[in-house]
Amino acid sequence: MKIVIVIIFLALIGYILEQRRHIKFLERVNFNQETRHIMTEHEIFLLKHQIGTYVYSLEVLGYSQEQINKGDYTRHEPSLEKQQALYAEFQKKERIYRSKNIQFETELELRGVE
C-alpha cells in the first residue's frame, strides 16, 4: 500500500513540475508574441508616416494626391501661406514620428530586444 501511495505522490510531483515548465514556456511564447505585435504596429506606423511624407512632397511640388487619383496631373503652384501651413503640419508630424520612434526603441530595450 505504501508503494502505491509513493508512486502516486511521485506522479503528482512530476505532473506539477511539468505544469510549471509548460507555464514558463507559455509565458515566453506570450512575451514573443507581444514583442512581435509591438514591432508590427510600429512598422505600420512607419509606413503611414512614409505615405504622409510622400503626400507632403507632392503638395509642396504643387500636385494634389486626390487630383492624381482622379487622373489629373496638372501642377498648381501652392501659395506661400499654404506652403507655410504644410510645413507646420509636416513639422508637427515629424515630432510625433520622433516621439513614437523613441517610445518604440525604449519599449524594445525594456524587453531586451536588440
TATA-V354484 format. One line per field, one symbol per residue. psi: psi as a letter, one per 20 degrees, with the letter a starting at -180 (. if undefined). burial: # if it has 24 or more other ideal C-beta (glycine too) atoms within 12 Angstrom, else .. A space follows every 10 residues. Layout:
psi = ???
burial = ???
This chain:
psi = hhgggggggh gggggghghg ghggghgggg ghggghgggg ghggggghgg ghgggggghh ijqphghhhi jokppooqrh gggggghggg hghggggggh gggghgghgh ijp.
burial = .......... .......... .......... .......#.. .#......#. .....#..## .......... .......... .....#.... ......#... ...#...... ....
